[in-house]
Amino acid sequence: MRLTFLQERRYAPYNKWLGTAFSRLSCADFLTPLFEAALTALDWTSRQQPLAEAYEIVARMHNDLAVTPPVDPTVRPFFSRPFTVLFAGRFADALKAAITDETLRELPPVGAVDQFVDSTDLTDESRLAATLRAVYG
């Protein structure tokens, strides 16, 4: 869900309001039913199908942005295991390869604190966020 906010160039709010804000995104009309199906699935096999569809939709949204050469948006088996995955690292690799500014290319690929931490204690306290800067560069 958070990725779609970035793709649609919208602010992803505090978690309490994330679902409400998500419902206003243009992709919500086709992703929400898939998320609901995944959340109400009774087992992993019936959960996997709507999640795979959602992954592919978000992958196609990436390609529609045309910020990288197209990346195959289809899910595939996770090696010999019975799960389908997107192998999303392919998209991250394509994005990194598309960065032409050398200064930006050299930055650690971790993003902003609120993109990988789900803790208002950390995101609201700059002193704590500075500790992460020491870890990630």
C-alpha positions as YAML, in Angstrom:
chain: A
units: angstrom
residues:
- id: 1
  name: MET
  ca: [0.00, 0.00, 0.00]
- id: 2
  name: ARG
  ca: [2.74, 2.46, 0.91]
- id: 3
  name: LEU
  ca: [4.47, 1.95, -2.42]
- id: 4
  name: THR
  ca: [1.32, 3.01, -4.26]
- id: 5
  name: PHE
  ca: [1.40, 6.36, -2.45]
- id: 6
  name: LEU
  ca: [4.87, 6.95, -3.86]
- id: 7
  name: GLN
  ca: [3.77, 5.81, -7.30]
- id: 8
  name: GLU
  ca: [0.78, 8.16, -7.27]
- id: 9
  name: ARG
  ca: [2.88, 10.97, -5.77]
- id: 10
  name: ARG
  ca: [0.72, 11.26, -2.67]
- id: 11
  name: TYR
  ca: [1.68, 11.59, 0.97]
- id: 12
  name: ALA
  ca: [1.29, 8.37, 2.99]
- id: 13
  name: PRO
  ca: [-0.12, 9.49, 6.34]
- id: 14
  name: TYR
  ca: [0.28, 8.15, 9.84]
- id: 15
  name: ASN
  ca: [-0.89, 4.52, 10.08]
- id: 16
  name: LYS
  ca: [-4.18, 5.45, 11.74]
- id: 17
  name: TRP
  ca: [-5.25, 7.18, 8.51]
- id: 18
  name: LEU
  ca: [-3.44, 5.04, 5.97]
- id: 19
  name: GLY
  ca: [-6.46, 2.99, 4.92]
- id: 20
  name: THR
  ca: [-8.67, 6.05, 4.53]
- id: 21
  name: ALA
  ca: [-6.04, 7.84, 2.46]
- id: 22
  name: PHE
  ca: [-5.40, 4.69, 0.41]
- id: 23
  name: SER
  ca: [-9.10, 4.53, -0.50]
- id: 24
  name: ARG
  ca: [-8.67, 7.90, -2.25]
- id: 25
  name: LEU
  ca: [-5.86, 6.71, -4.53]
- id: 26
  name: SER
  ca: [-6.78, 5.84, -8.10]
- id: 27
  name: CYS
  ca: [-5.42, 2.30, -7.70]
- id: 28
  name: ALA
  ca: [-7.65, 1.60, -4.68]
- id: 29
  name: ASP
  ca: [-10.63, 0.60, -6.83]
- id: 30
  name: PHE
  ca: [-8.84, -2.44, -8.19]
- id: 31
  name: LEU
  ca: [-6.44, -3.21, -5.32]
- id: 32
  name: THR
  ca: [-8.88, -3.00, -2.39]
- id: 33
  name: PRO
  ca: [-10.93, -6.06, -3.43]
- id: 34
  name: LEU
  ca: [-7.71, -8.06, -3.77]
- id: 35
  name: PHE
  ca: [-6.50, -6.99, -0.33]
- id: 36
  name: GLU
  ca: [-9.91, -7.84, 1.16]
- id: 37
  name: ALA
  ca: [-9.81, -11.28, -0.48]
- id: 38
  name: ALA
  ca: [-6.33, -11.89, 0.92]
- id: 39
  name: LEU
  ca: [-7.35, -10.77, 4.40]
- id: 40
  name: THR
  ca: [-10.44, -12.98, 4.48]
- id: 41
  name: ALA
  ca: [-8.79, -16.04, 2.93]
- id: 42
  name: LEU
  ca: [-8.99, -19.11, 5.12]
- id: 43
  name: ASP
  ca: [-5.62, -20.57, 4.12]
- id: 44
  name: TRP
  ca: [-2.39, -19.56, 2.44]
- id: 45
  name: THR
  ca: [-3.25, -21.13, -0.90]
- id: 46
  name: SER
  ca: [-6.39, -19.04, -1.32]
- id: 47
  name: ARG
  ca: [-4.56, -15.97, 0.01]
- id: 48
  name: GLN
  ca: [-1.74, -16.32, -2.51]
- id: 49
  name: GLN
  ca: [-3.85, -15.70, -5.63]
- id: 50
  name: PRO
  ca: [-5.21, -12.21, -4.76]
- id: 51
  name: LEU
  ca: [-1.81, -11.17, -3.40]
- id: 52
  name: ALA
  ca: [-0.12, -12.28, -6.62]
- id: 53
  name: GLU
  ca: [-2.65, -10.25, -8.62]
- id: 54
  name: ALA
  ca: [-1.98, -7.21, -6.43]
- id: 55
  name: TYR
  ca: [1.78, -7.59, -6.85]
- id: 56
  name: GLU
  ca: [1.41, -7.70, -10.62]
- id: 57
  name: ILE
  ca: [-0.85, -4.63, -10.66]
- id: 58
  name: VAL
  ca: [1.63, -2.62, -8.60]
- id: 59
  name: ALA
  ca: [4.46, -3.87, -10.83]
- id: 60
  name: ARG
  ca: [2.56, -2.69, -13.92]
- id: 61
  name: MET
  ca: [2.02, 0.65, -12.18]
- id: 62
  name: HIS
  ca: [5.81, 0.88, -11.87]
- id: 63
  name: ASN
  ca: [6.21, 0.20, -15.59]
- id: 64
  name: ASP
  ca: [3.52, 2.77, -16.42]
- id: 65
  name: LEU
  ca: [5.62, 5.44, -14.68]
- id: 66
  name: ALA
  ca: [8.36, 4.82, -17.29]
- id: 67
  name: VAL
  ca: [11.12, 5.71, -14.82]
- id: 68
  name: THR
  ca: [13.03, 2.56, -15.82]
- id: 69
  name: PRO
  ca: [12.98, 0.27, -18.80]
- id: 70
  name: PRO
  ca: [10.02, -2.11, -18.38]
- id: 71
  name: VAL
  ca: [10.51, -4.89, -15.84]
- id: 72
  name: ASP
  ca: [8.58, -8.15, -16.26]
- id: 73
  name: PRO
  ca: [5.58, -7.67, -13.92]
- id: 74
  name: THR
  ca: [4.61, -11.32, -13.56]
- id: 75
  name: VAL
  ca: [4.95, -13.38, -10.42]
- id: 76
  name: ARG
  ca: [6.86, -16.63, -10.53]
- id: 77
  name: PRO
  ca: [7.51, -19.63, -8.31]
- id: 78
  name: PHE
  ca: [9.82, -19.12, -5.37]
- id: 79
  name: PHE
  ca: [12.40, -21.66, -6.48]
- id: 80
  name: SER
  ca: [11.05, -25.16, -5.70]
- id: 81
  name: ARG
  ca: [8.65, -23.97, -3.00]
- id: 82
  name: PRO
  ca: [4.89, -23.69, -3.60]
- id: 83
  name: PHE
  ca: [4.76, -19.88, -3.34]
- id: 84
  name: THR
  ca: [4.55, -17.25, -6.05]
- id: 85
  name: VAL
  ca: [6.56, -14.07, -5.62]
- id: 86
  name: LEU
  ca: [7.44, -11.01, -7.65]
- id: 87
  name: PHE
  ca: [11.16, -10.97, -6.84]
- id: 88
  name: ALA
  ca: [10.76, -7.23, -6.29]
- id: 89
  name: GLY
  ca: [14.50, -6.69, -6.06]
- id: 90
  name: ARG
  ca: [14.45, -6.58, -9.86]
- id: 91
  name: PHE
  ca: [12.50, -3.31, -9.64]
- id: 92
  name: ALA
  ca: [14.90, -1.85, -7.08]
- id: 93
  name: ASP
  ca: [17.83, -2.82, -9.30]
- id: 94
  name: ALA
  ca: [16.20, -1.14, -12.31]
- id: 95
  name: LEU
  ca: [15.55, 2.02, -10.31]
- id: 96
  name: LYS
  ca: [19.12, 2.18, -9.05]
- id: 97
  name: ALA
  ca: [20.44, 1.63, -12.58]
- id: 98
  name: ALA
  ca: [18.30, 4.55, -13.81]
- id: 99
  name: ILE
  ca: [19.93, 7.05, -11.44]
- id: 100
  name: THR
  ca: [22.26, 9.21, -13.51]
- id: 101
  name: ASP
  ca: [23.48, 11.62, -10.82]
- id: 102
  name: GLU
  ca: [26.68, 10.17, -9.34]
- id: 103
  name: THR
  ca: [26.10, 11.77, -5.93]
- id: 104
  name: LEU
  ca: [22.67, 10.14, -5.69]
- id: 105
  name: ARG
  ca: [23.99, 6.79, -6.95]
- id: 106
  name: GLU
  ca: [26.46, 6.67, -4.06]
- id: 107
  name: LEU
  ca: [23.83, 7.17, -1.35]
- id: 108
  name: PRO
  ca: [22.79, 4.09, 0.64]
- id: 109
  name: PRO
  ca: [19.59, 2.65, -0.88]
- id: 110
  name: VAL
  ca: [17.55, 2.71, 2.33]
- id: 111
  name: GLY
  ca: [15.17, 5.63, 1.76]
- id: 112
  name: ALA
  ca: [13.64, 7.83, 4.42]
- id: 113
  name: VAL
  ca: [13.20, 6.52, 7.97]
- id: 114
  name: ASP
  ca: [9.41, 6.33, 7.65]
- id: 115
  name: GLN
  ca: [9.79, 4.05, 4.62]
- id: 116
  name: PHE
  ca: [11.33, 1.23, 6.64]
- id: 117
  name: VAL
  ca: [10.37, 1.94, 10.26]
- id: 118
  name: ASP
  ca: [6.83, 1.73, 11.58]
- id: 119
  name: SER
  ca: [7.32, 3.52, 14.89]
- id: 120
  name: THR
  ca: [6.12, 7.01, 15.67]
- id: 121
  name: ASP
  ca: [8.54, 7.04, 18.61]
- id: 122
  name: LEU
  ca: [11.38, 6.82, 16.11]
- id: 123
  name: THR
  ca: [9.99, 8.95, 13.30]
- id: 124
  name: ASP
  ca: [8.89, 11.77, 15.62]
- id: 125
  name: GLU
  ca: [12.12, 11.97, 17.61]
- id: 126
  name: SER
  ca: [14.95, 13.32, 15.45]
- id: 127
  name: ARG
  ca: [17.58, 12.26, 18.00]
- id: 128
  name: LEU
  ca: [16.57, 8.62, 17.54]
- id: 129
  name: ALA
  ca: [16.46, 8.95, 13.76]
- id: 130
  name: ALA
  ca: [20.02, 10.28, 13.89]
- id: 131
  name: THR
  ca: [21.06, 6.97, 15.44]
- id: 132
  name: LEU
  ca: [19.79, 5.19, 12.34]
- id: 133
  name: ARG
  ca: [21.80, 7.56, 10.18]
- id: 134
  name: ALA
  ca: [24.93, 6.32, 11.93]
- id: 135
  name: VAL
  ca: [23.98, 2.72, 11.09]
- id: 136
  name: TYR
  ca: [22.93, 3.25, 7.47]
- id: 137
  name: GLY
  ca: [25.36, 5.98, 6.46]
...
